[in-house]
């Protein structure tokens, strides 16, 4: 599909961003860039040469071609710019350094003790970052900044962790200001679920879609929504709380204070708790799936229950936004085919546009170092925004 572009000088920065967004997906030749963008080859060459001089792009090899001169491929230059990533959970923090493709170079795990306050835990994290920078032997000037992901809700504009459940010591903590003051580097905070949509868009199955939802199902339910190849945000930077959409106004009370949220029905602990009340003790989603695949009829019913409610959430979002695809991730995608098939069946019967096309529902292909990749993606996304501003 040809992207919209212009050769006008006033639109140079837009064209530059368009070219970078294409190259971020995969290596490509100048000729193919011109074809995809609608720009002239001369305009493409002008922008590409500028990006090479800035150390953002490099020529990486020759493309296969059956005719004439073989084209030279362009790719991101992974040798000049590096990202520091922090993934903070309730019990630990992963500190990492990645290149601008979010490929992991080095990482370290920092245990966060329950008796520590936020300042004490933060000092441990800062020490780990300093140690990792030294160990990497990279120059300080090569770091583009620090990406931070935590459970939500977070205030991304102010850089403050708000009030995630069971995350008490971090409540209302301005982690971005602390990092910027210490390291004198740009730092950005993002909700973990939202950051997963960024890595899916640039490095996973989301590459093939411009409008999709990444839904993560673990202890809670979160989402990131990509619209027109950009991360969708509400006015305050929220707008992804799919787990807190109401599917039953008379339902059980949720930790957010509302009743009948999707998360109350379909988060993994909620599902296990629902069946425990019926005298069916199950310790994990893995146990449910393994037993179902061995023929356990009760565990098959558990998966049917989960599929029904996840499909309800997916249908609600799809009917509002007409998504191209839905991608699942989290603990829920353990041996997922039975669950996926049931979700697809439910969704196919309820989405408004079911008579025109099927909604692809699939699992994320990113399963290794997901947390640190997500943290790196936050600052990398910002870096490419800066690269397209004068």
C-alpha positions as CSV (number, residue, x, y, z in Angstrom):
1,X,0.0,0.0,0.0
2,X,1.4,3.4,-1.1
3,X,1.9,5.9,1.7
4,X,1.0,9.6,1.3
5,X,4.0,11.8,0.9
6,X,5.0,15.0,-0.8
7,X,8.1,16.5,-2.4
8,X,7.4,19.9,-1.0
9,X,10.3,21.4,1.0
10,X,7.8,22.4,3.7
11,X,7.0,18.7,4.2
12,X,10.6,17.5,4.4
13,X,10.3,16.4,8.0
14,X,7.1,14.5,7.3
15,X,8.8,12.7,4.5
16,X,11.8,12.0,6.6
17,X,9.5,10.4,9.3
18,X,7.7,8.4,6.7
19,X,11.0,7.0,5.4
20,X,12.3,6.2,8.9
21,X,9.0,4.4,9.8
22,X,9.3,2.2,6.7
23,X,13.0,1.3,7.3
24,X,12.3,0.5,10.9
25,X,10.1,-2.4,9.7
26,X,12.9,-4.1,7.6
27,X,15.9,-3.3,5.4
28,X,14.8,-1.7,2.1
29,X,16.4,-0.1,-1.0
30,X,16.1,3.5,-2.1
31,X,14.1,2.4,-5.1
32,X,11.5,0.6,-3.0
33,X,11.3,3.6,-0.6
34,X,10.5,5.8,-3.6
35,X,7.8,3.3,-4.7
36,X,6.2,3.0,-1.3
37,X,6.2,6.7,-0.4
38,X,5.5,8.2,-3.8
39,X,8.5,10.4,-3.5
40,X,11.0,10.8,-6.3
41,X,14.2,8.9,-6.1
42,X,16.1,12.1,-5.8
43,X,14.0,13.2,-2.8
44,X,14.5,9.8,-1.2
45,X,18.3,10.0,-1.8
46,X,18.5,13.4,-0.2
47,X,16.8,12.3,3.0
48,X,18.6,9.0,3.2
49,X,22.0,10.6,2.7
50,X,21.2,13.0,5.5
51,X,20.2,10.2,7.9
52,X,23.4,8.3,7.0
53,X,25.5,11.3,7.9
54,X,23.6,11.6,11.2
55,X,24.5,8.0,12.0
56,X,20.9,6.8,12.1
57,X,21.0,4.7,8.9
58,X,23.6,2.6,7.2
59,X,24.0,0.6,4.0
60,X,23.9,-3.1,4.9
61,X,24.1,-5.2,1.8
62,X,22.8,-6.0,-1.7
63,X,19.2,-6.9,-2.4
64,X,18.3,-9.9,-4.6
65,X,17.3,-8.7,-8.1
66,X,16.8,-10.5,-11.3
67,X,17.4,-7.5,-13.5
68,X,20.1,-4.9,-13.9
69,X,22.1,-3.3,-11.1
70,X,21.4,-4.9,-7.7
71,X,20.0,-2.3,-5.2
72,X,21.8,-1.5,-1.9
73,X,19.7,-2.1,1.2
74,X,19.3,0.5,4.0
75,X,18.8,-0.3,7.6
76,X,19.0,1.3,11.0
77,X,22.6,1.8,12.2
78,X,22.8,-0.2,15.4
79,X,26.4,0.9,16.3
80,X,25.8,4.6,17.2
81,X,22.8,5.0,19.4
82,X,21.8,3.0,22.5
83,X,18.8,2.9,24.9
84,X,18.7,2.3,28.6
85,X,15.5,0.4,29.7
86,X,13.9,-0.1,33.1
87,X,11.1,-2.6,33.6
88,X,9.8,-2.3,37.2
89,X,7.5,-4.9,38.7
90,X,6.3,-5.4,42.3
91,X,9.3,-7.4,43.3
92,X,12.1,-6.7,40.9
93,X,13.5,-4.4,38.2
94,X,15.3,-5.3,35.0
95,X,17.9,-2.8,33.9
96,X,19.0,-3.1,30.3
97,X,21.0,-1.6,27.4
98,X,19.7,-2.1,23.8
99,X,20.5,-0.8,20.4
100,X,18.0,1.3,18.4
101,X,16.4,-1.9,17.1
102,X,15.5,-2.7,20.7
103,X,17.9,-5.7,20.5
104,X,19.3,-6.5,23.9
105,X,23.0,-6.0,24.6
106,X,23.1,-6.5,28.3
107,X,20.7,-6.7,31.3
108,X,20.7,-7.0,35.0
109,X,18.0,-8.0,37.6
110,X,17.6,-5.9,40.7
111,X,15.6,-7.3,43.6
112,X,13.3,-4.8,45.2
113,X,12.6,-5.7,48.8
114,X,9.2,-5.2,50.3
115,X,10.6,-3.3,53.3
116,X,12.3,-0.7,51.1
117,X,10.7,2.7,50.3
118,X,10.7,4.1,46.8
119,X,13.9,6.2,47.4
120,X,15.8,3.2,48.6
121,X,14.7,1.0,45.7
122,X,15.5,3.9,43.3
123,X,19.0,4.2,44.6
124,X,19.6,0.5,43.9
125,X,18.2,0.9,40.4
126,X,20.5,4.0,39.7
127,X,23.5,2.0,41.0
128,X,22.6,-0.9,38.6
129,X,22.3,1.5,35.6
130,X,25.7,3.1,36.4
131,X,27.3,-0.4,36.7
132,X,25.7,-1.5,33.4
133,X,26.9,1.6,31.6
134,X,30.5,0.9,32.8
135,X,30.3,-2.7,32.0
136,X,29.0,-2.0,28.4
137,X,32.1,0.1,27.6
138,X,29.8,2.4,25.6
139,X,30.4,6.2,25.5
140,X,27.9,8.2,27.6
141,X,27.2,10.4,24.6
142,X,25.9,7.3,22.7
143,X,22.9,6.9,25.0
144,X,19.6,8.4,23.6
145,X,17.8,8.2,27.0
146,X,16.0,6.0,29.5
147,X,12.7,4.2,28.9
148,X,10.7,3.1,32.0
149,X,7.8,0.8,32.0
150,X,5.7,-0.1,35.1
151,X,2.2,-1.3,35.8
152,X,-0.5,1.3,35.2
153,X,-2.0,3.7,35.8
154,X,0.8,6.2,35.1
155,X,0.9,9.9,34.2
156,X,3.2,9.8,31.2
157,X,3.2,13.6,30.8
158,X,4.4,14.3,34.3
159,X,6.5,11.1,34.6
160,X,4.7,10.0,37.7
161,X,3.7,6.4,38.7
162,X,0.2,6.9,40.0
163,X,-1.6,4.2,42.0
164,X,-1.1,0.7,40.4
165,X,-2.6,-2.1,42.6
166,X,-0.1,-3.6,45.1
167,X,2.5,-1.1,44.1
168,X,2.1,1.1,47.2
169,X,5.6,2.4,47.7
170,X,5.8,3.8,44.2
171,X,2.4,5.6,44.4
172,X,2.8,9.2,43.1
173,X,6.5,8.8,42.7
174,X,8.1,11.0,39.9
175,X,10.6,8.5,38.6
176,X,11.3,10.5,35.4
177,X,12.4,13.6,37.3
178,X,14.7,11.4,39.5
179,X,16.4,9.8,36.5
180,X,16.8,13.0,34.5
181,X,18.3,14.8,37.5
182,X,20.8,12.0,38.1
183,X,21.8,11.0,34.6
184,X,21.1,14.2,32.6
185,X,19.5,12.1,30.0
186,X,16.0,12.2,28.6
187,X,13.7,9.8,30.4
188,X,10.1,8.7,29.6
189,X,7.6,6.6,31.5
190,X,5.0,4.3,29.9
191,X,2.4,1.9,31.1
192,X,3.7,-1.7,30.5
193,X,0.7,-2.8,28.5
194,X,0.9,0.2,26.2
195,X,4.7,-0.3,25.6
196,X,4.0,-3.9,24.4
197,X,2.0,-2.4,21.6
198,X,5.0,-0.4,20.5
199,X,7.3,-3.4,20.2
200,X,4.5,-5.4,18.5
201,X,4.1,-2.5,16.0
202,X,7.8,-2.3,15.1
203,X,9.2,-5.8,15.7
204,X,6.3,-8.3,15.9
205,X,3.1,-9.3,14.1
206,X,1.9,-5.7,14.2
207,X,4.2,-4.9,11.4
208,X,1.6,-6.1,9.0
209,X,-1.2,-3.9,10.4
210,X,-1.8,-0.1,10.8
211,X,-4.8,-0.5,13.2
212,X,-4.7,-3.2,15.8
213,X,-5.0,-3.9,19.6
214,X,-2.4,-5.6,21.6
215,X,-4.2,-7.2,24.6
216,X,-2.1,-8.5,27.5
217,X,-3.8,-11.0,30.0
218,X,-1.9,-11.8,33.2
219,X,-2.8,-10.8,36.7
220,X,-4.8,-8.0,35.1
221,X,-5.9,-7.1,31.6
222,X,-4.3,-4.3,29.7
223,X,-4.0,-3.1,26.1
224,X,-2.2,-0.9,23.7
225,X,-4.0,0.4,20.6
226,X,-2.3,1.3,17.4
227,X,-4.3,3.5,15.0
228,X,-2.9,4.7,11.6
229,X,0.4,3.2,12.7
230,X,0.6,5.4,15.7
231,X,0.1,4.6,19.4
232,X,-3.4,5.9,20.3
233,X,-3.5,8.1,23.5
234,X,-6.4,9.8,25.3
235,X,-6.2,13.4,26.3
236,X,-4.3,12.6,29.5
237,X,-2.2,9.8,28.0
238,X,-4.6,7.0,29.1
239,X,-7.2,5.4,26.9
240,X,-6.0,1.8,26.9
241,X,-7.8,0.5,30.0
242,X,-9.7,-2.3,28.2
243,X,-9.6,-4.3,31.4
244,X,-11.7,-1.7,33.1
245,X,-14.4,-1.5,30.5
246,X,-17.7,-2.5,32.1
247,X,-19.4,-5.6,30.8
248,X,-21.9,-6.0,33.7
249,X,-23.1,-3.0,35.7
250,X,-24.4,-5.4,38.4
251,X,-21.2,-7.4,38.5
252,X,-18.6,-7.8,41.2
253,X,-16.7,-4.8,42.4
254,X,-13.3,-4.2,40.8
255,X,-10.1,-2.9,42.4
256,X,-10.6,0.3,40.4
257,X,-13.9,1.0,42.3
258,X,-16.3,0.2,39.4
259,X,-18.4,-2.9,39.0
260,X,-18.4,-5.6,36.4
261,X,-15.1,-4.7,34.7
262,X,-13.7,-7.2,32.1
263,X,-10.7,-7.8,34.4
264,X,-13.0,-9.0,37.2
265,X,-14.1,-11.8,34.9
266,X,-11.2,-12.6,32.6
267,X,-7.9,-11.9,34.4
268,X,-6.2,-15.2,35.2
269,X,-6.5,-14.9,39.0
270,X,-10.2,-13.9,38.6
271,X,-10.9,-17.0,36.4
272,X,-9.1,-19.3,38.9
273,X,-11.0,-17.7,41.8
274,X,-14.4,-18.1,40.0
275,X,-13.9,-21.8,39.6
276,X,-12.3,-22.2,43.1
277,X,-15.6,-21.0,44.5
278,X,-17.3,-23.9,42.7
279,X,-14.9,-26.4,44.4
280,X,-12.5,-26.6,41.4
281,X,-9.0,-25.9,42.7
282,X,-6.6,-24.8,39.9
283,X,-3.2,-23.3,40.6
284,X,-2.3,-21.7,37.3
285,X,-3.4,-21.1,33.7
286,X,-0.8,-23.6,32.6
287,X,-2.5,-26.3,34.7
288,X,-5.8,-25.4,33.2
289,X,-4.5,-25.7,29.6
290,X,-2.4,-28.9,30.2
291,X,-5.4,-30.7,31.8
292,X,-7.8,-29.5,29.0
293,X,-5.5,-30.8,26.3
294,X,-5.3,-34.1,28.2
295,X,-9.1,-34.3,28.0
296,X,-10.3,-32.8,31.3
297,X,-13.8,-31.6,30.6
298,X,-13.9,-29.2,33.5
299,X,-10.7,-27.4,32.3
300,X,-12.2,-27.2,28.9
301,X,-15.2,-25.4,30.5
302,X,-12.7,-23.0,32.2
303,X,-11.2,-22.2,28.8
304,X,-14.6,-21.7,27.3
305,X,-15.5,-19.3,30.1
306,X,-12.3,-17.3,29.5
307,X,-12.8,-17.2,25.8
308,X,-16.4,-15.9,26.2
309,X,-15.3,-12.9,28.3
310,X,-12.2,-12.1,26.3
311,X,-14.3,-12.2,23.2
312,X,-16.7,-9.7,24.8
313,X,-13.9,-7.3,25.4
314,X,-12.4,-7.7,21.9
315,X,-15.8,-7.2,20.3
316,X,-16.5,-4.0,22.2
317,X,-13.2,-2.4,21.1
318,X,-13.5,-3.7,17.5
319,X,-17.1,-2.4,17.1
320,X,-15.9,1.0,18.2
321,X,-12.7,1.2,16.2
322,X,-13.0,-1.4,13.4
323,X,-9.6,-2.9,14.1
324,X,-7.6,-4.8,11.5
325,X,-6.4,-7.4,14.0
326,X,-6.1,-8.3,17.7
327,X,-2.9,-9.7,19.1
328,X,-2.8,-11.5,22.5
329,X,0.2,-11.7,24.8
330,X,0.9,-12.5,28.5
331,X,0.6,-15.8,30.4
332,X,-2.7,-16.4,28.6
333,X,-0.9,-17.5,25.4
334,X,0.5,-20.7,26.8
335,X,-0.4,-23.4,24.3
336,X,-3.1,-21.1,23.0
337,X,-4.8,-22.8,20.1
338,X,-7.9,-24.1,22.0
339,X,-8.5,-20.7,23.5
340,X,-7.8,-18.8,20.3
341,X,-10.3,-20.9,18.3
342,X,-13.0,-20.3,20.9
343,X,-12.3,-16.6,21.0
344,X,-12.5,-16.4,17.2
345,X,-15.8,-18.3,17.2
346,X,-17.3,-15.9,19.7
347,X,-16.0,-12.8,18.0
348,X,-17.2,-13.9,14.6
349,X,-20.7,-14.1,15.9
350,X,-20.7,-10.7,17.5
351,X,-18.6,-8.1,15.6
352,X,-20.6,-5.7,13.5
353,X,-18.6,-6.1,10.3
354,X,-18.6,-9.9,10.4
355,X,-20.4,-10.1,7.1
356,X,-17.6,-8.3,5.3
357,X,-14.4,-9.7,6.7
358,X,-13.0,-11.9,9.5
359,X,-11.0,-10.3,12.3
360,X,-7.6,-11.8,12.6
361,X,-6.9,-12.8,16.2
362,X,-3.4,-14.1,17.0
363,X,-0.7,-14.4,19.6
364,X,2.4,-12.2,19.8
365,X,5.5,-13.6,18.3
366,X,7.7,-11.7,20.8
367,X,8.4,-14.1,23.7
368,X,12.0,-13.4,24.6
369,X,13.1,-10.5,26.8
370,X,9.7,-8.9,26.3
371,X,9.9,-6.6,29.4
372,X,13.3,-5.0,28.5
373,X,12.4,-4.8,24.8
374,X,9.3,-2.9,25.8
375,X,11.3,-0.5,28.0
376,X,13.8,0.2,25.2
377,X,11.0,0.7,22.7
378,X,9.6,3.6,24.8
379,X,12.7,5.8,24.5
380,X,13.5,4.6,20.9
381,X,10.0,5.8,19.8
382,X,10.8,9.2,21.4
383,X,14.2,9.2,19.7
384,X,12.7,8.9,16.3
385,X,10.2,11.6,17.1
386,X,13.1,13.9,17.9
387,X,15.0,12.9,14.8
388,X,12.1,14.3,12.7
389,X,12.0,17.7,14.4
390,X,14.2,20.7,13.6
